[in-house]
Amino acid sequence: MGGEEDKELERIRQRKIEELVRKSRMENSVNEPIEITDQNFSDIVRSRRLVVIDCWAPWCAPCRMMAPVIDELAREYAGKILFGKLNVDENPRVPAEYQIMSIPTFLIFKNGILVERIVGAMPKKLLEQRIIKYIE
């Protein structure tokens, strides 16, 4: 019985991932950051050519300062870059795996591989320059 349940859970998981990817590709969904969790992190990072993950926490003032910047970049680069937000308080596995010691930290993944880590708040133009160089 466990084997059938495992297969069904995998089918459900796969359907959810496909649904999330479909939503992220739709014009209305891609123009804002999506929620990233420990559970969906790997699938999201591999789902697109270029993914930027904003590692943040609600109590972090610099993170709150960067939130509108990330929202703007998500709108401006919709269809080219997928932006996601990972709450480090609610999702401890990814920050531990990537040794995130300070927030905000922005992880840039190209084709599923971490290509750059940006730590700290900064002006939009500076962050944008560091990200867009990975667009092909």
VOGU-3710 file (C-alpha; in Angstrom, 3 decimals, decimal comma):
1> mggeedkele> 0,000/0,000/0,000  2,871/2,395/0,793  4,160/2,146/-2,786  0,842/3,283/-4,267  0,587/6,122/-1,753  4,124/7,217/-2,609  3,291/7,196/-6,327  0,128/9,205/-5,733  1,990/11,726/-3,567  4,617/12,081/-6,291
11> rirqrkieel> 1,877/12,644/-8,920  0,277/15,304/-6,708  3,657/16,924/-6,082  4,446/16,941/-9,805  1,051/18,468/-10,639  1,599/21,200/-8,037  5,058/21,976/-9,416  3,728/22,134/-12,975  0,911/24,396/-11,807  3,372/26,686/-10,017
21> vrksrmensv> 5,627/26,854/-13,075  2,635/27,535/-15,333  1,490/30,319/-13,029  4,983/31,777/-12,912  5,091/31,891/-16,718  1,756/33,638/-17,046  2,018/37,385/-17,580  0,090/38,258/-14,413  2,040/35,973/-12,084  5,550/36,547/-13,323
31> nepieitdqn> 5,434/40,272/-12,749  5,717/39,861/-8,980  7,961/37,782/-6,740  6,676/34,318/-5,890  6,924/32,739/-2,460  9,846/30,355/-2,087  9,959/27,717/0,638  12,376/24,997/1,682  10,013/22,574/-0,066  9,727/24,259/-3,474
41> fsdivrsrrl> 13,170/25,925/-3,633  14,969/23,320/-5,784  12,088/22,934/-8,223  11,706/26,691/-8,683  15,440/27,291/-9,148  15,536/24,610/-11,858  12,291/25,736/-13,505  13,644/28,853/-15,195  16,791/30,031/-16,908  17,329/32,934/-14,483
51> vvidcwapwc> 16,003/33,043/-10,916  16,744/35,610/-8,211  15,871/34,631/-4,655  15,497/37,396/-2,061  16,333/35,889/1,347  14,643/38,112/3,911  12,796/38,300/7,244  9,906/40,520/8,353  11,898/42,078/11,225  14,789/43,116/8,937
61> apcrmmapvi> 14,621/46,845/8,100  17,034/46,637/5,111  14,939/43,728/3,780  11,801/45,862/3,996  13,656/48,668/2,183  14,547/46,278/-0,651  11,046/44,792/-1,022  9,720/47,543/-3,341  12,937/47,328/-5,383  12,448/43,588/-5,884
71> delareyagk> 8,778/44,191/-6,780  9,805/46,789/-9,394  12,483/44,556/-10,902  10,022/41,651/-11,051  7,610/43,828/-13,051  10,303/45,258/-15,307  11,919/41,893/-16,097  8,758/39,764/-16,224  9,344/36,847/-18,565  13,130/37,212/-18,390
81> ilfgklnvde> 13,862/36,797/-14,668  11,812/34,966/-12,072  12,034/36,671/-8,686  11,220/34,826/-5,494  11,151/35,687/-1,793  12,350/33,242/0,854  11,480/34,054/4,485  14,568/32,789/6,347  12,694/32,526/9,664  10,086/30,171/8,234
91> nprvpaeyqi> 12,465/28,238/5,963  15,763/27,426/7,729  17,047/24,665/5,408  17,949/26,813/2,388  19,735/29,532/4,426  21,741/26,817/6,199  22,581/25,076/2,920  23,758/28,332/1,307  25,397/29,624/4,512  23,380/32,830/4,604
101> msiptflifk> 24,670/34,813/7,577  23,261/38,265/6,763  20,062/39,460/5,189  18,992/40,603/2,784  20,909/38,156/0,634  20,065/37,746/-3,037  20,924/34,413/-4,642  21,148/34,446/-8,440  20,690/31,110/-10,195  21,291/30,570/-13,881
111> ngilverivg> 20,157/27,243/-15,292  19,804/25,929/-11,739  23,349/26,863/-10,685  24,216/29,566/-8,166  26,186/32,181/-10,107  26,226/35,075/-7,660  25,384/36,000/-4,074  24,680/39,631/-3,236  24,553/40,626/0,431  22,989/43,799/1,778
121> ampkklleqr> 20,677/46,590/0,733  21,683/48,779/-2,178  20,183/51,193/-4,697  17,974/49,661/-7,377  20,343/50,553/-10,232  23,284/48,807/-8,577  21,299/45,642/-7,839  19,813/45,704/-11,334  23,271/45,927/-12,951  24,493/42,938/-10,969
131> iikyie> 21,474/40,850/-11,968  20,817/41,707/-15,615  24,281/40,732/-16,778  23,036/37,114/-16,550  20,197/37,629/-19,048  21,077/36,022/-22,345
//
